[in-house]
Amino acid sequence: MSKSNGKLAEPGILVRLLPFLGWFRNYSASAFRVDAIAGITVALVLIPQSMAYAQLAGLPAYYGLYAAFLPPMIAALFGSSMQLATGPVAVVSLMTSASLEPLATAGSEAFIAYAILLALVVGIFQLALGILRLGLVVNFLSHPVVNGFTNAAAIIIASSQLSKMFGVYVDKAEHHYETIWRVILAAFDYTHWPTLVMGVGAFAVMYGLKRLNPKIPYVLVAVAVATLVSWATGFHHDARVDMAAIMSPEVRGQISEFNHEVRRITELGDARAQVNQKVQQVTQSQGNESLEGLKLKQEASLDTALIELEKSKAHHLRTTLRDHKFVGVPQPDGGLRFYLEGTQPTGSQTDGRTWRVKVGNRPLDTAKLTMMGGGAVVGEIPPGLPTLSIPKLDWGVGLQLFPYAIIISLLGFMEAISIAKAMAAKTGQRLDPNQELIGQGLANIIGCLGKSYPVSGSFSRSAVNLQAGAFTGLSSVVTSLMVVIVLLFFTPLLYNLPQAVLAAVIMMAVVGLINVTGFVHAWRAQWYDGAISIITFICTLAYAPHLDKGIMIGVVLSLLMFLYKSMRPKVAALAMHNDCALRDAEHFQLRQCEHVAVIRFDGPLFFANASFLEDQIDERIRHMPNLKHILVVANGINDIDASGEEALSLVIDRVRSAGYDISFSHIKEGVMDVMQRTHLLAKIGEDHIYPLAANAIAAIHESAHRDSREESCPLTSVCPLDQVHVGEGA
């Protein structure tokens, strides 16, 4: 932004609508050169990271490139941050996977379609918040909740990559920790050592280069080296064979049985979908309680029960098939026959590899079974740019996705705005959170036209962008152009990239998300903040992959604590401190006056806590036998509603009818206006309203101490009244 007289000039309407127009004020060729270098540097990190994050989201790796195509450019064009790098990120990718798994099988066509639709829903929600200037809604996610969730998510993300690091395949269980246990058992039974070496080696290279010099594109170096080694050593070694090449009648029978179960699941799923459509039609025409509707719902429930039974059978068969280890025996025609280990003909020569059947969630092609004799790689990536199209709008699915979209939107935006604020503090630029919401929303909306799943601002890539000296958001435009070039010309080079290396990339990225000191910091601030952070962390881990449950528990606990504190604000008994300030007597262990109770109510006086003030004053009356006067220091009451005003009126009546008196000092203007409008001021009496506590004490002290046996009143003996003031805080 341009400056005038030392102040930031207000942007015009056109720049508000099209923020990128502000890039070119005082822009130069040297600035463009810096932006171009920064954009290329970020692209070198983004391309391998985006592919890894796509797999974390349950999508084919190349969908990460699609998510890195349009969103970085759109977010930069319409956001307010000059250096924020948008694209696939770890936490949002994990949330995408967790949101869609109940609806479709990871990697399936339906799953991909739902992921694209989710990006649209997330984008619309973020755009609406930005246009309505409701960016403050992100405050519902308190820092302790986000810290607990992020730490748990980092552990979940890292542990979810263990199967790729060990080269084993397991079905996902209902809970994440059960899945990890399956991975550990499978790793004990079979670990593909070349895969483990690839993954650990890539992690070591990235970690070493980052420690050596963070400016080195360590992710790109690790990916390039691993891909070259994979190609040179024949790391990937699959074979397509007819089922007859498996020389085990038992295994062939299991394959046929598995195919039957999978097809049965599909048939039952189609039948259930048709029944559910009929249920909706009958409900609309006859109502929820119609006999026909109840029969259809019962039929759908039966189909669901049968599907779960068939899934259990398919899981058992899939696990059994994956556990089989084969040896390959070369044949005269150049082909291989596969025998279970230990069953090959005596004296036969094997090819030296351990082979396994590749089993997924779809029926196996018995004419072209995939036998794995090596490590897993990214494989073929469709060349060229994704076709731009509007995603299929399924409003029923969209409504199911909406709660997840809210969480993803808020989490993603919180991550993005935190990064943007940190960079703006260093660069001194103007940052508009609502404009940033618009930019992120448009990035997701337009991104979904190019087959993108939900994206957000990336901490690591934004840091790279800032370190590279990016001057404007044009660097992100250059980043998008670099992704276009890769999609058009270089996808064949990514074929041999090992999956274990992408797993190592993810693990390397999420190490920075682990922040144990965040728990300690929250606990030191307030013990209940620390407790909420820890509970959110534990619940997120326990309920994974249902991550929404963990974060919702944290949000509910935060709101309940806020309500509890609002209902029971601190009511401090004040006494004179040596520094001539009225301070919290309990906190500083000060002696109080026997006849005058000086109290301070810290918070707005409204319907939720009005009765609490009455209880606190009653408690003082019961425990102070020599009490004569109550002085309410009202500088902590910044607002009062009708319930609060009514409660205060009743307090005044009860106190005075019991033979005591009550006065007020330090009443704020807004509260005073309410008292005047409701005539409460007249009930209190203007002679009982004082601007300062010192004035009040001077006025009421003599009458309150008439016939007193108190040897020295701490309100007057510690300091002269003309020096008395109300202390801040405690």
C-alpha positions in Angstrom: 0.0 0.0 0.0 1.2 3.5 -0.7 1.9 5.8 2.2 1.0 9.4 2.7 2.2 11.5 5.6 3.4 8.4 7.4 0.0 6.7 7.3 -1.3 3.9 5.1 -3.6 5.3 2.4 -7.2 4.0 2.3 -7.6 1.7 -0.8 -10.1 2.7 -3.4 -13.3 0.8 -4.2 -11.8 -0.9 -7.3 -8.8 -2.1 -5.3 -11.2 -3.4 -2.6 -13.0 -5.5 -5.2 -9.8 -6.5 -7.1 -7.0 -6.4 -4.5 -4.3 -7.5 -7.0 -4.5 -4.0 -8.7 -2.7 -2.7 -5.6 0.3 -4.9 -6.4 1.5 -2.6 -9.2 1.9 0.6 -7.3 5.6 1.4 -7.4 6.2 -2.0 -9.1 9.5 -2.5 -11.0 11.3 -5.0 -13.1 13.5 -5.9 -10.1 10.4 -6.6 -8.0 9.0 -8.9 -10.7 12.3 -10.8 -10.9 12.2 -11.4 -7.1 8.5 -12.5 -7.3 9.3 -14.9 -10.1 12.2 -16.5 -8.2 10.0 -16.7 -5.1 7.2 -18.3 -7.1 9.5 -20.9 -8.6 11.0 -21.7 -5.2 7.6 -22.3 -3.7 6.6 -24.5 -6.6 9.6 -26.7 -6.0 8.2 -27.4 -2.5 4.5 -27.4 -3.5 4.6 -30.0 -6.3 5.9 -32.9 -4.2 4.0 -31.8 -1.1 0.7 -31.5 -3.0 0.9 -35.0 -4.3 1.6 -36.4 -0.8 -1.2 -34.4 0.8 -3.7 -35.6 -1.9 -2.9 -39.2 -0.9 -3.5 -38.2 2.8 -6.9 -36.9 1.7 -7.6 -40.4 0.1 -7.2 -39.2 -3.4 -4.9 -40.2 -6.2 -1.6 -38.3 -6.0 -2.1 -36.2 -9.1 -5.2 -34.6 -7.6 -2.8 -32.7 -5.4 -1.4 -31.1 -8.6 -4.9 -30.2 -9.6 -5.3 -28.5 -6.1 -2.0 -26.7 -6.7 -3.1 -25.4 -10.2 -5.8 -22.7 -9.7 -6.1 -22.1 -5.9 -2.7 -20.5 -5.2 -3.3 -17.9 -7.9 -6.9 -17.2 -7.1 -6.2 -16.8 -3.3 -3.4 -14.4 -4.0 -5.4 -12.3 -6.5 -8.4 -11.8 -4.2 -6.8 -12.1 -0.7 -5.1 -9.3 1.2 -1.8 -11.0 2.1 1.1 -10.5 -0.3 3.0 -13.6 0.8 0.4 -16.2 1.9 0.9 -19.4 -0.2 -2.3 -21.3 -0.6 -2.7 -25.0 -1.6 -3.1 -28.5 -0.2 -2.2 -28.6 3.5 -1.9 -31.5 6.0 -4.7 -30.8 8.5 -7.3 -29.9 5.8 -6.3 -33.0 3.8 -6.8 -35.2 6.8 -10.1 -33.6 7.6 -11.2 -34.1 3.9 -10.5 -37.8 4.2 -12.2 -38.1 7.6 -15.3 -36.3 6.2 -15.7 -38.4 3.1 -14.9 -41.9 4.4 -18.4 -42.5 5.8 -19.8 -41.7 2.3 -17.6 -43.5 -0.1 -14.5 -45.7 -0.5 -11.2 -43.7 -0.5 -9.9 -43.3 -4.1 -13.2 -44.3 -5.7 -14.9 -42.1 -8.3 -17.7 -41.2 -5.9 -15.1 -40.3 -3.3 -13.3 -38.0 -5.8 -16.6 -36.4 -6.8 -17.5 -35.7 -3.1 -14.1 -34.2 -2.4 -14.5 -31.8 -5.3 -18.1 -31.0 -4.0 -16.7 -30.5 -0.5 -14.3 -27.8 -1.9 -17.3 -26.0 -3.4 -19.2 -26.1 -0.1 -16.2 -25.0 1.9 -15.6 -22.1 -0.6 -19.2 -20.9 -0.5 -19.2 -20.9 3.3 -15.9 -19.0 3.5 -17.0 -16.5 0.8 -20.3 -15.9 2.6 -18.4 -15.2 5.8 -16.1 -12.8 4.1 -18.8 -10.9 2.2 -20.8 -10.6 5.4 -17.7 -9.6 7.3 -18.1 -12.4 9.8 -14.4 -13.3 10.1 -14.7 -13.1 13.9 -16.7 -16.4 13.9 -13.3 -18.1 13.8 -12.9 -17.1 17.5 -15.3 -20.0 18.4 -12.1 -22.1 17.9 -10.1 -21.1 20.9 -6.4 -21.4 21.0 -6.3 -24.3 23.5 -8.8 -26.3 21.3 -6.8 -25.7 18.2 -3.5 -26.6 19.9 -4.9 -29.8 21.2 -6.5 -30.7 17.9 -3.4 -29.8 15.9 -1.1 -31.9 18.0 -3.4 -34.9 17.8 -3.8 -34.4 14.0 0.0 -34.3 13.6 0.3 -37.7 15.3 -2.6 -39.1 13.3 -1.2 -37.8 10.1 2.3 -39.2 10.8 1.1 -42.6 12.0 -1.3 -42.9 9.0 1.8 -43.1 6.7 3.4 -46.0 8.5 1.7 -48.6 6.2 3.4 -46.9 3.2 6.7 -46.7 5.0 6.7 -50.4 5.7 5.1 -51.4 2.4 2.2 -53.2 4.0 -1.6 -53.1 3.2 -4.4 -53.3 5.8 -8.0 -52.4 5.9 -9.0 -49.3 8.0 -10.7 -50.1 11.3 -13.4 -48.1 13.0 -10.8 -46.3 15.1 -7.4 -45.0 14.0 -5.5 -46.7 16.8 -7.0 -50.1 15.7 -5.8 -49.4 12.2 -2.3 -48.7 13.4 -2.3 -51.9 15.5 -3.1 -53.8 12.3 -0.2 -52.0 10.5 2.2 -53.0 13.3 1.1 -56.7 13.1 1.4 -56.7 9.4 4.8 -55.1 9.6 6.0 -57.9 11.9 4.7 -60.4 9.4 6.0 -58.7 6.3 8.0 -55.5 5.8 9.2 -54.6 2.3 12.7 -53.6 3.2 13.5 -51.6 0.0 10.4 -49.6 0.7 11.4 -48.9 4.3 14.9 -47.9 3.1 13.5 -45.5 0.5 11.2 -43.9 3.1 13.7 -43.6 5.9 16.4 -42.4 3.4 14.2 -39.7 2.0 13.3 -38.5 5.5 17.0 -38.4 6.5 17.9 -36.5 3.3 15.2 -33.9 3.9 16.0 -33.5 7.6 19.8 -33.3 6.9 19.5 -30.7 4.1 17.0 -28.6 6.1 19.5 -28.5 9.1 22.3 -27.7 6.7 20.6 -24.9 4.8 16.8 -24.3 4.9 17.0 -22.4 1.6 17.9 -25.7 -0.2 14.7 -27.2 -1.8 15.2 -30.3 0.4 11.8 -31.8 -0.5 12.5 -31.6 -4.2 16.1 -33.0 -3.8 14.8 -36.0 -1.8 12.0 -36.7 -4.3 14.3 -36.3 -7.4 17.0 -38.6 -5.9 14.5 -41.2 -4.7 12.7 -41.2 -8.1 16.0 -41.7 -9.9 17.1 -44.5 -7.6 13.6 -46.2 -8.0 13.9 -46.1 -11.8 17.5 -47.3 -11.8 17.0 -50.2 -9.4 13.7 -51.5 -10.7 12.1 -50.7 -7.3 8.6 -51.0 -8.8 8.1 -54.6 -10.0 4.5 -55.6 -10.7 3.3 -58.4 -12.9 -0.1 -58.8 -14.6 -1.1 -62.5 -14.8 -4.0 -64.8 -15.3 -5.4 -66.4 -12.1 -4.3 -69.7 -13.6 -0.7 -68.7 -12.9 -1.4 -69.0 -9.2 -0.6 -72.6 -8.4 -2.8 -72.8 -5.3 -6.4 -74.0 -5.7 -7.1 -72.6 -2.2 -6.0 -69.1 -3.1 -7.9 -69.2 -6.4 -11.0 -70.1 -4.5 -10.5 -67.3 -2.1 -10.2 -64.8 -5.0 -13.5 -66.0 -6.5 -15.2 -65.8 -3.1 -13.8 -62.3 -2.5 -15.1 -61.1 -5.9 -18.5 -62.6 -5.1 -18.6 -60.7 -1.7 -17.5 -57.4 -3.2 -20.1 -57.6 -6.0 -22.8 -58.6 -3.4 -21.9 -55.4 -1.4 -22.3 -53.3 -4.6 -25.7 -54.9 -5.4 -26.9 -54.3 -1.8 -25.6 -50.8 -1.8 -27.5 -50.0 -5.1 -30.6 -51.6 -3.7 -30.4 -49.6 -0.5 -29.9 -46.4 -2.5 -33.1 -47.1 -4.5 -35.0 -47.8 -1.3 -33.8 -44.6 0.3 -35.0 -42.7 -2.8 -38.4 -44.3 -2.4 -38.4 -43.4 1.3 -37.8 -39.7 0.4 -40.7 -39.8 -2.1 -43.1 -41.5 0.3 -42.1 -39.1 3.1 -42.8 -36.1 1.0 -46.2 -37.4 -0.2 -47.5 -39.2 2.9 -45.4 -37.9 5.8 -42.9 -39.4 8.2 -45.2 -41.9 10.0 -46.8 -43.5 7.0 -47.0 -47.3 7.0 -45.4 -47.6 3.6 -42.5 -45.3 4.7 -41.9 -47.4 7.8 -41.8 -50.6 5.8 -39.3 -49.0 3.3 -37.1 -47.8 6.2 -37.1 -51.3 7.7 -36.1 -52.7 4.3 -33.2 -50.1 4.1 -32.1 -51.1 7.6 -32.0 -54.7 6.6 -29.9 -53.9 3.6 -27.5 -51.9 5.8 -27.2 -54.9 8.2 -26.5 -57.3 5.2 -23.9 -54.8 3.8 -22.1 -54.8 7.1 -22.1 -58.6 7.2 -20.8 -58.8 3.7 -18.2 -56.2 4.4 -17.0 -58.3 7.4 -16.6 -61.3 5.1 -14.8 -59.3 2.4 -12.5 -57.8 5.1 -11.5 -61.3 6.3 -10.9 -62.6 2.7 -8.9 -59.4 1.8 -6.7 -59.8 4.9 -6.2 -63.5 4.1 -5.2 -62.8 0.5 -2.8 -60.0 1.5 -1.1 -62.3 4.0 -0.2 -64.9 1.4 3.4 -64.8 0.3 4.4 -66.3 -3.1 7.6 -67.2 -4.9 7.8 -66.8 -8.7 9.1 -69.7 -10.7 10.2 -68.7 -14.3 8.7 -70.7 -17.1 10.2 -71.6 -20.5 7.8 -69.1 -22.2 9.3 -66.2 -20.1 6.3 -66.0 -17.7 6.0 -66.8 -14.0 4.1 -69.3 -12.0 3.4 -68.3 -8.4 3.5 -70.8 -5.6 2.9 -70.2 -1.9 6.2 -70.0 0.0 7.4 -73.6 0.7 5.1 -75.3 -1.8 7.2 -74.8 -5.0 8.4 -77.9 -6.8 11.5 -79.4 -5.3 14.6 -78.2 -7.2 12.8 -75.4 -9.0 14.6 -72.1 -9.4 12.8 -69.0 -8.1 13.3 -65.4 -9.3 14.4 -64.4 -5.7 11.4 -62.1 -5.0 8.6 -62.3 -2.6 5.3 -61.7 -4.4 1.9 -60.7 -3.1 -1.6 -60.3 -4.5 -2.6 -56.6 -4.8 -6.1 -56.5 -3.3 -8.2 -53.4 -3.0 -11.9 -52.7 -2.5 -13.0 -53.7 -6.0 -13.4 -57.1 -7.6 -10.1 -58.6 -8.8 -9.7 -59.0 -12.6 -9.0 -62.8 -12.8 -7.5 -62.4 -16.3 -5.2 -59.6 -15.2 -4.3 -60.1 -11.5 -1.7 -57.6 -10.2 1.1 -59.4 -8.4 3.4 -57.1 -6.5 7.1 -58.1 -6.4 8.5 -54.6 -5.5 7.6 -51.3 -4.0 4.7 -49.1 -4.6 5.1 -46.0 -6.8 2.9 -43.1 -7.8 2.3 -44.7 -11.2 0.8 -43.1 -14.3 -0.4 -39.5 -14.0 -2.8 -38.3 -16.7 -0.9 -35.8 -18.8 -2.3 -32.3 -19.4 -4.5 -29.9 -17.4 -7.7 -31.1 -15.7 -10.8 -30.3 -17.7 -12.6 -27.4 -16.2 -16.2 -28.3 -15.3 -18.8 -27.5 -12.7 -19.0 -30.4 -10.1 -22.1 -32.4 -10.0 -24.4 -30.8 -7.5 -26.0 -33.3 -5.1 -27.8 -31.2 -2.5 -28.5 -34.3 -0.3 -24.7 -35.0 -0.1 -24.0 -31.3 0.1 -26.1 -31.0 3.3 -24.4 -34.1 4.8 -21.0 -32.4 4.1 -22.0 -29.0 5.4 -21.1 -29.6 9.1 -17.7 -30.9 8.0 -17.3 -28.0 5.6 -17.8 -25.6 8.6 -15.1 -27.2 10.6 -12.7 -27.4 7.6 -13.5 -23.7 6.7 -12.8 -22.4 10.2 -9.7 -24.6 10.7 -8.3 -23.8 7.3 -9.0 -20.0 7.7 -7.6 -20.0 11.2 -4.4 -21.5 9.9 -4.2 -19.1 6.9 -5.0 -16.0 8.9 -2.5 -16.9 11.6 0.2 -17.3 9.0 -0.8 -14.1 7.2 -0.8 -12.1 10.5 2.7 -13.3 11.4 4.0 -12.3 8.0 2.2 -8.9 8.0 3.8 -8.1 11.3 7.2 -8.5 9.7 6.4 -6.7 6.4 4.1 -4.0 7.8 1.4 -4.5 5.2 -2.3 -4.0 5.7 -4.2 -7.3 6.4 -8.0 -7.6 6.1 -9.2 -10.9 7.6 -12.6 -10.7 5.8 -10.8 -10.1 2.4 -8.6 -13.1 3.2 -11.8 -15.1 3.7 -13.0 -14.0 0.3 -9.7 -15.0 -1.3 -9.7 -18.4 0.4 -13.4 -18.9 -0.5 -12.9 -18.0 -4.2 -9.8 -20.2 -4.3 -11.9 -23.2 -3.2 -14.9 -22.4 -5.4 -12.8 -21.8 -8.6 -10.4 -24.5 -7.7 -13.2 -27.1 -7.6 -13.8 -26.3 -11.3 -10.3 -27.7 -12.0 -10.9 -30.8 -9.8 -9.4 -29.4 -6.6 -10.2 -30.6 -3.1 -10.3 -28.1 -0.2 -7.2 -26.0 0.3 -5.8 -23.4 2.7 -2.8 -21.3 3.5 0.4 -23.3 4.1 2.8 -22.3 6.9 5.9 -24.0 5.4 5.4 -22.7 1.9 4.4 -19.2 3.1 7.7 -19.1 5.1 9.6 -20.1 1.9 7.8 -17.4 0.0 8.7 -14.8 2.6 12.3 -15.9 2.8 12.6 -15.8 -0.9 11.7 -12.1 -0.7 8.3 -12.2 -2.5 7.2 -8.6 -3.1 3.5 -9.2 -4.1 1.1 -12.0 -4.7 2.4 -12.3 -8.2 4.8 -14.9 -6.8 1.8 -17.2 -6.3 0.7 -16.7 -9.9 4.1 -17.8 -10.9 3.8 -20.9 -8.7 0.5 -21.8 -10.4 2.2 -21.4 -13.8 5.0 -23.8 -12.7 2.4 -26.4 -11.8 0.8 -26.0 -15.2 4.2 -26.6 -16.9 4.6 -29.8 -14.8 1.1 -31.0 -15.7 1.7 -30.4 -19.4 5.2 -31.7 -19.9 6.7 -33.5 -16.8 4.2 -36.0 -15.5 6.0 -39.0 -17.0 9.0 -38.2 -14.8 6.9 -38.8 -11.6 5.9 -42.4 -12.5 8.6 -44.0 -10.5 8.3 -41.7 -7.4 8.0 -44.2 -4.4 4.9 -43.9 -2.3 7.1 -44.3 0.8 8.9 -41.0 -0.2 5.6 -39.2 -0.3 4.9 -40.6 3.2 8.2 -39.3 4.3 7.3 -35.9 2.9 4.1 -35.8 4.9 5.9 -36.9 8.1 8.5 -34.2 7.6 5.9 -31.6 7.1 3.8 -32.5 10.2 6.8 -32.5 12.6 6.4 -28.8 12.9 2.8 -29.1 13.9 3.7 -30.8 17.2 3.8 -28.2 19.9 4.1 -29.6 23.4 4.9 -26.2 24.9 1.4 -25.1 23.8 -0.1 -27.3 26.5 2.2 -25.9 29.2 1.6 -22.4 28.1 -2.2 -22.8 28.2 -2.0 -24.5 31.6 0.1 -21.6 33.0 -2.4 -19.1 31.6 -5.4 -20.8 33.2 -5.5 -24.4 34.4 -8.9 -25.0 32.7 -7.4 -23.9 29.3 -4.7 -26.4 29.7 -7.3 -29.1 30.6 -9.4 -28.3 27.6 -6.4 -28.5 25.3 -5.4 -31.9 26.8 -9.0 -33.2 26.6 -9.3 -32.1 23.0 -6.0 -33.8 22.2 -7.0 -37.1 23.8 -10.5 -37.1 22.3 -9.2 -36.3 18.9 -6.9 -39.3 19.1 -9.5 -41.6 20.6 -12.2 -40.8 18.0 -10.0 -40.6 15.0 -10.8 -40.9 12.1 -13.9 -39.1 13.2 -12.0 -35.9 13.9 -15.1 -33.7 14.1 -16.0 -35.3 17.4 -12.7 -34.4 19.0 -12.8 -30.7 18.0 -16.5 -30.4 18.8 -15.8 -31.7 22.3 -13.2 -29.0 22.7 -15.5 -26.3 21.4 -18.3 -27.3 23.7 -16.0 -27.4 26.7 -14.7 -23.9 25.8 -18.2 -22.5 25.5 -19.3 -24.2 28.8 -16.3 -22.7 30.6 -17.1 -19.3 29.1 -20.7 -19.6 30.3 -19.6 -20.8 33.8 -17.2 -17.9 34.1 -19.9 -15.5 32.9 -22.4 -16.9 35.4 -19.9 -16.8 38.3 -17.7 -13.7 37.7 -15.2 -12.8 40.3 -16.6 -10.7 43.1 -13.6 -9.4 45.0 -13.6 -8.1 48.5 -11.4 -5.0 48.4 -9.1 -3.7 51.2 -6.4 -1.0 51.4 -2.9 -2.0 50.2 0.3 -0.3 51.2 0.5 1.3 47.8 -2.7 3.2 48.6 -4.8 1.1 46.1 -7.9 -0.9 46.9 -7.0 -4.4 46.0 -8.3 -8.0 46.3 -8.1 -8.7 50.1 -8.0 -12.5 49.7 -5.3 -12.4 47.0 -3.0 -10.0 49.0 -4.1 -11.2 52.4 -5.2 -7.8 53.5 -7.3 -6.9 56.6 -10.8 -5.7 55.8 -12.9 -3.1 57.6 -15.5 -4.6 60.0 -18.3 -2.1 59.1 -17.8 -1.3 55.4 -17.7 -4.1 52.8 -16.0 -2.8 49.7 -16.7 -5.2 46.8 -15.9 -5.2 43.1 -18.0 -7.2 40.5 -15.8 -8.2 37.6 -18.0 -8.6 34.5 -21.2 -7.5 32.8 -24.3 -7.8 35.0 -26.8 -9.7 32.9 -29.5 -12.5 33.1 -27.0 -15.4 33.6 -25.2 -13.9 36.6 -27.7 -11.5 38.2 -28.6 -13.8 41.0 -24.9 -14.5 41.7 -24.5 -10.9 42.8 -27.4 -11.2 45.2 -25.8 -14.4 46.7 -22.4 -12.7 47.1 -23.9 -9.7 49.0 -26.0 -12.0 51.2 -22.9 -14.0 52.0 -21.1 -10.8 53.2 -24.1 -9.9 55.3 -24.1 -13.3 57.0 -20.3 -13.4 57.6 -19.8 -9.8 58.8 -21.8 -9.3 62.1 -20.7 -5.7 62.4 -21.5 -4.7 58.8 -23.3 -1.4 58.3 -22.5 -0.3 54.8 -21.8 -2.0 51.4 -19.8 -0.1 48.8 -20.0 -1.5 45.3 -17.0 -0.5 43.2 -18.6 -0.8 39.7 -15.6 -0.2 37.4 -15.8 -3.9 36.4 -19.4 -3.7 35.3 -19.2 -2.7 31.7 -22.7 -3.6 30.7 -26.1 -4.3 32.3 -29.3 -5.7 30.9 -32.9 -5.8 32.2 -32.3 -8.9 34.4 -29.2 -7.3 35.9 -31.0 -4.0 36.6 -33.9 -5.9 38.2 -31.6 -7.9 40.4 -29.7 -4.8 41.4 -33.0 -3.1 42.4 -34.0 -6.1 44.5 -30.6 -6.1 46.2 -30.9 -2.5 47.1 -34.4 -3.1 48.6 -33.3 -6.2 50.6 -30.1 -4.6 51.9 -31.8 -1.4 53.1 -34.9 -3.2 54.5 -32.4 -5.3 56.6 -31.0 -2.2 58.2 -27.9 -1.8 56.0 -27.0 0.8 53.5 -25.4 0.5 50.0 -23.5 2.9 47.8 -21.8 2.8 44.4 -18.7 4.3 42.9 -16.9 4.2 39.5 -20.1 3.6 37.5 -19.5 3.6 33.8 -21.4 5.9 31.4 -23.3 3.1 29.6 -24.4 1.5 32.9 -25.4 4.9 34.3 -27.6 5.6 31.2 -29.5 2.3 31.9 -29.9 3.3 35.6 -31.3 6.7 34.6 -33.7 5.2 32.0 -35.1 2.6 34.4 -35.2 5.1 37.4 -32.9 2.8 39.4 -30.6 5.9 39.9 -33.4 7.6 41.8 -33.9 4.5 44.0 -30.2 4.3 44.8 -30.1 8.1 45.5 -27.7 10.4 43.8 -26.1 11.0 47.2 -25.1 7.3 47.2 -23.4 7.5 43.9 -19.7 8.6 43.9 -17.2 9.1 41.1 -14.3 7.6 43.1 -14.0 5.0 45.9 -12.1 7.5 48.0 -15.0 10.0 47.9 -17.4 7.2 48.9 -15.2 6.0 51.8 -14.8 9.6 53.1 -18.5 10.2 53.0 -19.7 6.9 54.6 -16.8 6.2 57.0 -18.0 8.3 60.0 -21.6 7.1 60.0 -20.5 3.5 59.5 -18.1 3.6 62.4 -20.3 5.4 64.9 -20.2 3.4 68.2 -17.5 1.2 66.7 -15.0 -0.8 68.8 -12.6 -1.2 65.8 -9.3 0.2 67.0 -8.0 1.3 63.6 -9.9 1.0 60.3 -7.7 -0.3 57.5 -9.6 1.9 55.0 -8.3 5.1 56.6 -5.2 4.1 58.7 -3.1 2.7 55.9 -3.2 5.7 53.5 -4.6 9.2 53.4 -7.9 9.2 51.5 -6.8 11.8 49.0 -4.2 9.2 47.7 -6.6 6.2 47.5 -7.3 4.7 44.1 -8.7 1.4 42.8 -5.9 -1.0 41.9 -5.9 -2.7 38.5 -6.6 -6.5 38.4 -6.1 -8.2 41.7 
